[in-house]
Amino acid sequence: MSKPNVGQVDRMIRLILGLVIVTLGFYFSSWWGLLGLVLLGTAAVSRCPLYMPFGISTCPIEQK
């Protein structure tokens, strides 16, 4: 399994935005609310598939 590439602050932002987008999607009866599920999913697993090809990671660097 690949290691997490989404840090704690990034996860919180994704969680909050995901909940807002899903809620607005339900409120306005719009399919756009499904985009919020992507943010909630990436927050839940701490991995973003779009970060992987670019080598981006918002996780703190482990010091040895």
C-alpha positions as CSV (number, residue, x, y, z in Angstrom):
1,M,0.0,0.0,0.0
2,S,1.2,3.5,-0.7
3,K,1.9,5.9,2.1
4,P,-0.4,8.8,2.9
5,N,0.2,12.0,1.0
6,V,-2.5,14.2,2.5
7,G,-1.5,16.0,5.8
8,Q,-3.7,16.8,8.7
9,V,-4.5,20.4,7.7
10,D,-5.2,19.3,4.1
11,R,-7.6,16.5,5.5
12,M,-9.5,19.0,7.6
13,I,-9.9,21.4,4.6
14,R,-11.1,18.5,2.4
15,L,-13.5,17.3,5.0
16,I,-15.1,20.7,5.6
17,L,-15.3,21.6,1.8
18,G,-16.6,18.1,1.1
19,L,-19.4,18.4,3.6
20,V,-20.3,21.9,2.4
21,I,-20.4,20.8,-1.3
22,V,-22.5,17.7,-0.5
23,T,-24.9,19.7,1.6
24,L,-25.3,22.3,-1.2
25,G,-25.8,19.6,-3.7
26,F,-28.7,18.2,-1.7
27,Y,-30.1,21.6,-1.0
28,F,-30.1,22.6,-4.7
29,S,-30.9,19.1,-5.9
30,S,-27.7,19.1,-8.0
31,W,-25.4,16.3,-9.2
32,W,-22.5,18.7,-8.5
33,G,-22.8,17.7,-4.9
34,L,-21.2,14.3,-5.8
35,L,-17.9,16.1,-6.2
36,G,-17.9,16.6,-2.4
37,L,-17.8,12.8,-2.1
38,V,-14.4,12.8,-3.8
39,L,-13.1,15.2,-1.2
40,L,-14.6,13.2,1.6
41,G,-13.1,10.0,0.2
42,T,-9.6,11.4,-0.1
43,A,-9.8,12.9,3.4
44,A,-10.9,9.5,4.8
45,V,-8.0,7.5,3.2
46,S,-5.3,10.3,3.5
47,R,-4.3,9.7,-0.1
48,C,-4.9,11.9,-3.2
49,P,-4.5,10.2,-6.5
50,L,-3.8,13.5,-8.2
51,Y,-0.9,14.2,-5.9
52,M,0.9,10.9,-6.7
53,P,2.1,11.6,-10.3
54,F,3.5,15.0,-9.3
55,G,5.2,13.7,-6.1
56,I,3.2,16.2,-3.9
57,S,2.7,15.4,-0.3
58,T,1.3,17.6,2.5
59,C,2.3,15.2,5.2
60,P,5.0,16.3,7.5
61,I,8.5,15.0,6.6
62,E,9.7,12.2,8.8
63,Q,13.1,13.0,10.3
64,K,15.5,10.1,10.9
